Amino acid sequence: MNSTLTLTYFLAGALLINVLLKLWLNARQVRHVAQHRGEVPSAFANQISLAEHQKAADYTLAKAKVSQIDILIDAVVLIAWTLLGGLSALNAFVLAFMAPGLWQQVVLVLSFSLVGGLIDLPLSLYQTFVLEQKFGFNKITWRLWIGDAFKGILLGLVLGVPLIALVLWLMQAGGQYWWLWTWCALVFWQLFLMAIAPNVIMPLFNKFTPLEDEALKVRVNALMQRAGFTAKGFFVMDGSKRSAHSNAFFTGFGATKRVVFFDTLLQQLTPAEMEAVLAHELGHFKHRHIFKMMLTSFAFTLLGLALLGYASQQIWFYTGLGVMPNLMGGNEAVALLLFMLVVPVFTFLLAPISSWRSRIQEYEADAYAVSQTPAANLSSALLKLYQDNASTLTPDPLYVTFYYSHPPASLRLARMQNA
């Protein structure tokens, strides 16, 4: 069997395993949540009402149904782009209007992104305006959604086109080690975006106002001094105009670091609980989780680019994935898109490792928070957040292994109580 057919069969087999595994995990989650819908877990019987528990179960089941459709659509789209010749046809279409070259390849990447966005649009709209609306979480209006979409497209063009052009140019002109220079460019670009996000990008979509609660500011300042953390300021984000979900986070780095609270969070938690939530976030800072995650991301990006550097020089890489390359060159955009399409199929089996690592970090951040604030405050805050976000208390354990970046409520709260 030649290399072309080997890759074709390998992709088809891997995709089949990928889809069946995801559907099986989804079915396990549905079955497990449905089986426990009728009774609140005993550990939460005095804190969570049956109605709240059932709402969380119904919300989880509704999301699982959408996820099932999404899994099947993604598989069909992947086959259409690759083995059925969709990417090859799109490339030929763009070449019919433009001469081969750097900008033709940039247009190919943009066209691919546009088609992909249109394919994803119906399900995305359903999730926002039907599913989230049904459970009382959606607050965004059509006018605001259209405005966000327009700003997102414009921002993507302003920031994305130069990056795409740079990557494709490096692939053409960077020589044998183009992947190394491209990696350096991507690392710089990501750090640049992190630096400008708080003051340039995020204000395009949300309003940030200084925190006015003086009592909370005193608590927060004292906590941050104990942690040795400095920030440019404390801000409240108007997250309620889009969703009833809530959060708190740090953004930026260096001189641009700031603490951000969703306005919904301020409405739900007491100052003591807010302090505990912030202590958890500071736990990530003290354990250098963000820095470690960035290093891991950079390492995998380097590995991926090196692999792409090899694959893009192999004829079978293109033909085995449904594309006939231009033997005279100019295949950089096609190689990049093919690689981005197929890599997730083969990396899904690594999901339990990254999810496990993330859950360990959450436990570490919880432990730090409990060392700085009373455990009861963090426990009550987390329980409120689980309630308000309709997070199920009874997820399937194997589903958790693959998908949950945060430990389930029962395990998380039990560990805090035993600390």
C-alpha positions as CSV (number, residue, x, y, z in Angstrom):
1,M,0.0,0.0,0.0
2,N,1.4,3.4,-1.0
3,S,1.8,6.4,1.4
4,T,-1.2,8.2,-0.1
5,L,-3.6,5.4,0.6
6,T,-2.0,4.7,4.0
7,L,-2.7,8.3,5.1
8,T,-6.2,8.3,3.6
9,Y,-7.2,5.1,5.5
10,F,-5.4,6.3,8.6
11,L,-7.4,9.5,8.7
12,A,-10.7,7.7,8.0
13,G,-10.0,5.2,10.8
14,A,-8.9,7.8,13.3
15,L,-11.9,10.0,12.5
16,L,-14.2,7.0,13.0
17,I,-12.7,6.2,16.3
18,N,-12.8,9.9,17.3
19,V,-16.5,10.3,16.5
20,L,-17.5,7.0,18.1
21,L,-15.6,7.8,21.3
22,K,-17.1,11.3,21.5
23,L,-20.6,10.0,20.9
24,W,-20.1,7.3,23.5
25,L,-18.8,9.8,26.1
26,N,-21.7,12.1,25.3
27,A,-24.2,9.2,25.7
28,R,-22.6,8.2,29.1
29,Q,-23.0,11.8,30.3
30,V,-26.7,12.0,29.2
31,R,-27.5,8.6,30.8
32,H,-25.7,9.4,34.1
33,V,-27.2,12.9,34.5
34,A,-30.7,11.6,33.6
35,Q,-30.4,8.8,36.1
36,H,-29.6,11.2,38.9
37,R,-32.1,13.9,37.9
38,G,-34.8,13.0,40.4
39,E,-32.8,13.4,43.6
40,V,-30.3,16.0,44.9
41,P,-27.1,14.3,46.1
42,S,-27.1,13.9,49.8
43,A,-24.1,16.2,50.4
44,F,-26.1,19.1,48.9
45,A,-29.6,18.2,50.1
46,N,-29.7,21.2,52.5
47,Q,-28.3,23.7,50.1
48,I,-29.7,22.9,46.6
49,S,-33.4,22.6,45.9
50,L,-34.7,19.8,43.7
51,A,-35.9,22.4,41.2
52,E,-32.4,23.9,41.0
53,H,-30.9,20.4,40.6
54,Q,-33.3,19.5,37.9
55,K,-32.7,22.7,36.0
56,A,-29.0,22.0,36.0
57,A,-29.6,18.4,34.8
58,D,-32.0,19.6,32.0
59,Y,-29.4,22.3,31.0
60,T,-26.7,19.7,30.8
61,L,-28.9,17.3,28.8
62,A,-29.8,20.1,26.4
63,K,-26.2,21.0,25.8
64,A,-25.3,17.3,25.3
65,K,-27.9,17.1,22.5
66,V,-26.3,20.1,20.8
67,S,-22.9,18.6,21.3
68,Q,-24.0,15.4,19.6
69,I,-25.0,17.3,16.5
70,D,-21.8,19.3,16.6
71,I,-19.7,16.2,16.7
72,L,-21.4,14.8,13.6
73,I,-21.3,18.1,11.7
74,D,-17.5,18.5,12.5
75,A,-16.8,15.0,11.1
76,V,-18.8,15.6,7.9
77,V,-17.1,19.0,7.4
78,L,-13.7,17.5,7.9
79,I,-14.3,14.8,5.3
80,A,-15.8,17.3,2.9
81,W,-12.7,19.6,3.2
82,T,-10.2,16.8,2.8
83,L,-11.1,13.4,1.3
84,L,-14.0,14.8,-0.8
85,G,-11.9,17.6,-2.2
86,G,-13.4,20.7,-0.7
87,L,-10.2,22.4,0.1
88,S,-8.8,21.6,-3.3
89,A,-11.9,23.0,-5.0
90,L,-11.7,26.2,-2.9
91,N,-8.1,26.6,-3.8
92,A,-8.9,26.2,-7.5
93,F,-11.8,28.7,-7.1
94,V,-9.4,31.4,-5.6
95,L,-6.8,30.7,-8.3
96,A,-9.4,31.3,-11.0
97,F,-9.5,35.0,-9.8
98,M,-6.0,35.5,-8.6
99,A,-2.5,34.7,-9.8
100,P,-0.5,32.3,-7.6
101,G,1.4,34.0,-4.9
102,L,1.4,35.2,-1.3
103,W,-1.8,37.2,-1.4
104,Q,-3.6,34.4,-3.2
105,Q,-2.7,32.2,-0.3
106,V,-3.8,34.7,2.2
107,V,-7.2,35.0,0.4
108,L,-7.4,31.2,0.5
109,V,-7.0,31.1,4.3
110,L,-9.6,33.9,4.7
111,S,-12.0,32.2,2.4
112,F,-11.6,29.0,4.3
113,S,-12.3,30.9,7.6
114,L,-15.4,32.5,6.0
115,V,-16.9,29.2,4.8
116,G,-16.1,27.6,8.2
117,G,-17.7,30.4,10.0
118,L,-20.9,30.2,7.9
119,I,-21.1,26.5,8.5
120,D,-20.8,27.0,12.3
121,L,-23.2,29.9,12.4
122,P,-26.6,28.1,12.6
123,L,-25.6,25.9,15.6
124,S,-24.0,28.9,17.3
125,L,-27.1,31.0,16.9
126,Y,-29.2,28.1,18.2
127,Q,-27.0,27.8,21.3
128,T,-27.3,31.5,22.0
129,F,-30.8,32.4,21.1
130,V,-32.6,29.1,21.8
131,L,-30.8,27.0,24.3
132,E,-29.3,29.7,26.5
133,Q,-32.5,31.7,26.1
134,K,-34.6,28.8,27.3
135,F,-32.7,28.5,30.5
136,G,-32.5,32.2,31.2
137,F,-28.8,32.8,30.5
138,N,-28.9,34.7,27.3
139,K,-29.1,38.5,27.7
140,I,-27.6,39.5,24.3
141,T,-29.9,41.2,21.8
142,W,-29.8,40.7,18.0
143,R,-28.4,44.2,17.6
144,L,-25.6,43.6,20.0
145,W,-24.9,40.2,18.5
146,I,-24.6,41.8,15.0
147,G,-22.4,44.5,16.4
148,D,-20.1,42.0,18.1
149,A,-19.9,39.9,14.9
150,F,-18.9,43.0,12.9
151,K,-16.3,44.1,15.4
152,G,-15.0,40.6,15.6
153,I,-14.6,40.3,11.8
154,L,-12.9,43.7,11.6
155,L,-10.6,42.9,14.5
156,G,-9.8,39.6,12.8
157,L,-8.8,41.3,9.6
158,V,-6.7,44.0,11.3
159,L,-4.8,41.6,13.6
160,G,-5.2,38.3,11.6
161,V,-4.3,39.2,8.1
162,P,-0.8,40.5,9.0
163,L,-0.1,37.4,11.0
164,I,-1.4,35.1,8.2
165,A,0.7,36.9,5.7
166,L,3.8,36.7,7.9
167,V,3.4,33.0,8.6
168,L,2.9,32.2,4.9
169,W,5.8,34.4,3.9
170,L,8.1,32.7,6.5
171,M,7.0,29.3,5.1
172,Q,8.1,30.4,1.7
173,A,11.2,32.4,2.4
174,G,12.4,31.0,5.8
175,G,14.4,28.1,4.4
176,Q,14.8,24.8,6.1
177,Y,14.1,26.2,9.5
178,W,11.1,28.3,8.6
179,W,9.1,26.5,11.3
180,L,11.5,27.8,14.0
181,W,11.2,31.5,12.8
182,T,7.5,31.1,12.6
183,W,7.3,29.8,16.1
184,C,9.3,32.8,17.3
185,A,6.9,35.1,15.5
186,L,3.8,33.4,17.0
187,V,5.2,33.6,20.5
188,F,5.9,37.3,20.1
189,W,2.4,37.8,18.6
190,Q,0.7,36.0,21.5
191,L,2.6,38.0,24.1
192,F,1.7,41.2,22.2
193,L,-2.0,40.3,22.1
194,M,-1.9,39.6,25.9
195,A,-0.3,43.0,26.5
196,I,-2.8,45.0,24.4
197,A,-6.0,43.0,25.3
198,P,-7.0,44.8,28.5
199,N,-6.7,48.3,27.0
200,V,-7.4,47.8,23.3
201,I,-9.2,44.6,22.5
202,M,-11.5,43.8,25.4
203,P,-13.0,47.4,25.7
204,L,-14.3,47.0,22.1
205,F,-16.8,44.5,23.4
206,N,-17.4,45.3,27.0
207,K,-17.4,48.3,29.3
208,F,-15.0,48.3,32.2
209,T,-15.6,50.6,35.1
210,P,-13.5,50.9,38.3
211,L,-14.7,48.9,41.3
212,E,-16.6,51.3,43.5
213,D,-17.2,49.0,46.5
214,E,-14.7,50.4,49.0
215,A,-15.1,47.6,51.5
216,L,-14.4,45.0,48.9
217,K,-11.4,47.0,47.6
218,V,-9.9,47.0,51.1
219,R,-10.4,43.3,51.3
220,V,-8.9,42.7,47.8
221,N,-6.0,45.0,48.4
222,A,-5.0,43.3,51.6
223,L,-5.3,39.9,50.0
224,M,-3.1,40.9,47.0
225,Q,-0.5,42.4,49.3
226,R,-0.3,39.1,51.2
227,A,0.1,37.3,47.9
228,G,2.7,39.7,46.5
229,F,0.5,40.5,43.5
230,T,0.2,43.9,41.9
231,A,-2.4,45.0,39.4
232,K,-3.1,48.2,37.5
233,G,-6.6,48.3,39.0
234,F,-9.9,46.6,39.9
235,F,-12.6,46.7,37.3
236,V,-16.2,45.6,36.8
237,M,-17.2,44.2,33.4
238,D,-20.8,44.5,32.1
239,G,-21.1,40.8,31.4
240,S,-24.8,40.9,32.2
241,K,-25.6,42.5,28.9
242,R,-24.6,39.3,27.1
243,S,-25.1,36.4,29.6
244,A,-26.3,35.6,33.1
245,H,-23.2,33.5,33.6
246,S,-20.5,35.0,35.9
247,N,-16.8,35.0,36.5
248,A,-13.7,36.8,37.8
249,F,-10.3,36.8,36.2
250,F,-6.9,38.4,35.7
251,T,-6.0,39.8,32.3
252,G,-2.8,41.2,30.8
253,F,0.7,40.9,32.2
254,G,3.4,43.1,33.5
255,A,2.2,46.7,33.8
256,T,-1.1,45.9,32.1
257,K,-2.4,43.4,34.7
258,R,-5.8,44.1,36.0
259,V,-8.4,42.3,38.1
260,V,-11.9,42.0,36.5
261,F,-15.2,41.0,38.1
262,F,-18.3,40.3,36.1
263,D,-21.1,42.6,37.3
264,T,-23.3,39.5,37.7
265,L,-20.7,38.1,40.2
266,L,-21.0,41.2,42.4
267,Q,-24.7,40.7,42.5
268,Q,-24.5,37.1,43.6
269,L,-21.7,37.0,46.1
270,T,-21.0,38.6,49.5
271,P,-17.7,40.6,49.9
272,A,-16.2,37.7,51.9
273,E,-17.1,35.3,49.1
274,M,-15.7,37.6,46.5
275,E,-12.4,37.7,48.4
276,A,-12.3,33.9,48.5
277,V,-12.9,33.7,44.7
278,L,-10.1,36.2,44.1
279,A,-7.9,34.2,46.4
280,H,-8.5,31.2,44.2
281,E,-7.4,33.2,41.2
282,L,-4.4,34.4,43.1
283,G,-3.6,30.7,43.8
284,H,-3.1,30.3,40.0
285,F,-0.7,33.2,40.1
286,K,1.2,31.9,43.2
287,H,1.6,28.4,41.6
288,R,2.6,30.1,38.2
289,H,-0.1,28.1,36.4
290,I,-0.6,30.6,33.6
291,F,3.1,30.7,33.0
292,K,3.4,26.9,32.9
293,M,0.4,26.7,30.6
294,M,2.0,29.2,28.2
295,L,5.2,27.2,28.2
296,T,3.3,24.0,27.4
297,S,1.4,25.8,24.7
298,F,4.5,27.2,23.2
299,A,6.2,23.8,23.3
300,F,3.4,22.0,21.5
301,T,3.2,24.8,19.0
302,L,6.9,24.3,18.2
303,L,6.4,20.6,17.9
304,G,3.4,21.1,15.6
305,L,5.3,23.5,13.4
306,A,8.2,21.2,13.1
307,L,5.9,18.3,12.1
308,L,4.2,20.6,9.6
309,G,7.7,21.5,8.2
310,Y,8.3,17.8,7.5
311,A,4.8,17.0,6.2
312,S,4.5,20.0,3.9
313,Q,7.5,18.6,1.9
314,Q,5.8,15.2,1.3
315,I,3.6,14.7,-1.7
316,W,1.6,12.0,0.1
317,F,0.6,14.5,2.8
318,Y,-1.5,16.4,0.2
319,T,-2.7,13.5,-2.0
320,G,-3.6,11.4,1.0
321,L,-5.8,14.2,2.3
322,G,-7.6,14.9,-0.9
323,V,-5.5,17.7,-2.4
324,M,-3.3,17.6,-5.5
325,P,-0.4,20.0,-4.7
326,N,1.1,22.4,-7.2
327,L,4.4,20.8,-8.1
328,M,5.9,24.2,-8.9
329,G,5.4,25.3,-5.3
330,G,3.0,27.7,-3.6
331,N,1.3,25.1,-1.4
332,E,2.0,26.7,2.0
333,A,-1.6,27.8,2.7
334,V,-3.0,24.4,1.7
335,A,-0.5,22.6,3.9
336,L,-1.3,24.8,6.9
337,L,-5.0,24.4,6.5
338,L,-4.8,20.6,6.1
339,F,-2.6,20.3,9.1
340,M,-5.0,22.4,11.2
341,L,-7.9,20.3,10.0
342,V,-6.5,16.8,10.8
343,V,-4.4,17.4,13.9
344,P,-7.4,17.6,16.3
345,V,-8.5,14.1,15.2
346,F,-5.2,12.6,16.4
347,T,-4.8,14.7,19.6
348,F,-8.2,14.1,21.1
349,L,-6.9,11.0,23.0
350,L,-4.5,13.4,24.8
351,A,-7.5,15.3,26.2
352,P,-7.6,13.4,29.5
353,I,-4.0,14.4,30.2
354,S,-4.6,18.1,29.7
355,S,-7.9,18.0,31.6
356,W,-6.3,16.1,34.5
357,R,-3.5,18.7,34.6
358,S,-6.0,21.5,34.7
359,R,-8.1,19.9,37.5
360,I,-4.9,19.5,39.6
361,Q,-4.2,23.2,39.1
362,E,-7.7,24.0,40.3
363,Y,-7.2,22.0,43.4
364,E,-4.0,23.8,44.1
365,A,-5.6,27.1,43.6
366,D,-8.4,26.1,46.0
367,A,-5.9,25.0,48.6
368,Y,-4.2,28.4,48.4
369,A,-7.5,30.2,48.7
370,V,-8.4,28.2,51.8
371,S,-5.0,29.1,53.3
372,Q,-5.8,32.8,52.8
373,T,-9.5,32.9,53.6
374,P,-12.0,30.8,55.5
375,A,-12.8,27.6,53.6
376,A,-16.5,28.2,54.3
377,N,-16.4,31.4,52.2
378,L,-15.0,29.7,49.1
379,S,-17.3,26.7,49.5
380,S,-20.4,28.9,49.7
381,A,-19.1,31.0,46.8
382,L,-18.5,28.0,44.6
383,L,-21.9,26.5,45.5
384,K,-23.6,29.7,44.4
385,L,-21.7,29.8,41.2
386,Y,-22.6,26.1,40.4
387,Q,-26.2,27.0,41.2
388,D,-26.3,30.2,39.1
389,N,-24.5,28.6,36.2
390,A,-26.7,25.5,36.3
391,S,-23.7,23.2,36.5
392,T,-24.7,19.6,37.1
393,L,-23.7,18.0,40.4
394,T,-23.8,14.5,38.9
395,P,-21.6,14.4,35.8
396,D,-20.4,11.0,34.4
397,P,-16.9,10.3,35.8
398,L,-15.4,9.2,32.4
399,Y,-16.9,12.3,30.7
400,V,-15.2,14.4,33.4
401,T,-11.9,12.7,32.7
402,F,-12.0,13.8,29.0
403,Y,-13.7,17.2,29.2
404,Y,-13.7,18.8,32.6
405,S,-11.0,21.4,33.2
406,H,-12.5,22.0,36.7
407,P,-13.2,19.2,39.2
408,P,-16.9,18.4,39.8
409,A,-18.5,20.3,42.6
410,S,-18.8,17.3,44.9
411,L,-15.1,16.5,44.7
412,R,-14.0,20.1,44.9
413,L,-16.1,20.9,48.0
414,A,-15.3,17.7,49.7
415,R,-11.6,18.3,49.4
416,M,-12.0,21.8,50.9
417,Q,-13.9,20.4,53.8
418,N,-11.2,17.9,54.5
419,A,-8.4,20.4,54.2
